[in-house]
Amino acid sequence: MKSRTIKVDYLARVEGEGGLNIRIKDDKVVDVKLRIFEPPRFFEAFLRDRKYTEPPDITARICGICPVAYQMSSSHALETACGVSVDGVLRKLRRLIYCGEWIESHVLHIYMLHAPDFLGYQDAIEMAKDYPDVVQRGLRLKKIGNDIVTLLGGREIHPINVRLGGFYKVPTNSELKALEEHLEWAVDAALETVRWTGTLPFPDFEQDYEFVSLRHPDEYPFNEGRVVSNKGIDITADQFLDYFEEQHVKHSTSLHSVVKDRGEYLVGPLARYNLNFDKLPSSVQQAAKEAGIAETCNNPFKSIIVRSVETLFACHEALAIVKDYNRPKKPCLEVKPRAATGHWCTEAPRGLLYHHYTIDDDGVIQDARIIAPTSQNQKAVEKDLLGFVQKNLHLSQEDLTWQCEQMVRNYDPCISCSCHFLKLNIERE
Amino acid sequence: MSGNNIDETTLRSRQTLIIGIGNPYRKDDDVGLYVARKVRETGLENIDVVEGVGDGIALLNVWEGASRVIVIDSVISGREPGSVYCFDAINEEIPTDLFTGYSTHSISVVDALELAKVLGKLPQRMILYGIEGNEFSLGVGLSPQVQKTADKLVERIIEECRL
């Protein structure tokens, strides 16, 4: 009997603390565990008894990479509970700050965390020695994403300018206009990025995923839409918990999400792209096709191309919003509390982010629930690894370990975000 | 100027740039920010102060083009709390494990420095100070030994800037 173990004690180039165990017995993969040992963070518990206006600032602290996503999902969920809908220019500004977050997060992942895998470098610093112009392009592009978040959010990490109903302060026409020339460069740089990622070498590997993302009738989704899948789900956010559930597993402090009675599913760039290709501008669609991905893409390694396609889209969208901007008279709508529950999903760079809040008449939070994209993808990561290792047992231990780490990084997992905890019941006899 | 809104045009037109790095809510991890703040409060001319840069990669943009940069951060190396490390960041090799990154999705000061070296984005002169911390748990305020060192370092930096 021959047995083999692949073990990565500490995953590099991912956010948070996680490791990986894969057990192979007689040329069959018998066990895959993505071990998450990031401590649970109890955000949902300490949101209780706080004021309904606080979640955008508190939940932004869950993540240093996608704080805007937390601000957007929490604001929308609480506005829904209070019967308020933000429209017009303020809605566009929300899309714009989300564009900024997608650009900075995707570009960081493409250039600094993921590309070194494909080109055989330990990290971006090593890669920069041979590809200085490429890395410079990535850094400049990322900075434009940071600049958008800084302008609208007050600072680039953990923005402080987002509130229920809109913003504390909105930019002047000239402040936003100043971004225009940078975004024009960014559109070209993002197109170059799509072309460049299309030239990377990709392992031949596809999976039959259940993709889940938002879908909006008129636009590629950021803040709004129905939750849909390619296997028949088409629901509103308030039905989310009827269709999806989180399960506790022993080897991970991150909960595993599943479609009820069905199993794992995938959120994030690949899911959004596959479910919303028709909503991309034709020039972006064309760029994707030229980079070698069709309207559907089931190869998780090619998510680096899809991220670059979404970056191109975000640059286009940001430029259009900036060109069209006229400063609104008021920076926000008034949001008065009432006893209600609000559910909402938005599209974080890593995928669907669900929030719900129950508040009382005074706006005091009675219950909060947050389901982050990385925890939704945990099971899909493990299934990818199982399928990939089974198919590549002929590889040396070193090569297989490298590619398994690369497989995890396909997801750009944000382990810190995914760590919350099941309610704990202690029964004593 | 101070804070996170970094106006690069302003920075490049000045002479010395002081960058304090740390988390003000993790006790001695605040030491870099503390030193930077104290230097700013002296109101010295020809100095720019940046208290905290949220994104390690942004350091490359912040210091690019500056003639002299002084970076202050806390370190954990096992030495006596309050001990000071001082590196000529342009010419000396800096132990990577001394200044660790706060996030694997971002990069540490030393990584930013390495990347800047590779890409030719280093300032002309750069001094990196590391102050050994004692207490990094949740909370505010520096340990007495760290506070003492920090105040001495503030004086030393002010003196250097006057030269």
Interface residues (C-beta under 8 A of the other chain):
Chain A: A12 R13 V14 E15 G16 G64 I65 L108 M112 L113 A124 I125 A128 K129 P132 V135 Q136 L139 K142 K143 N146 T150 R155 E156 I157 H158 C414
Chain B: G3 N4 N5 G54 D55 I57 A58 L60 N61 S103 T104 H105 S106 I107 D111 E114 L115 V118 L119 G120
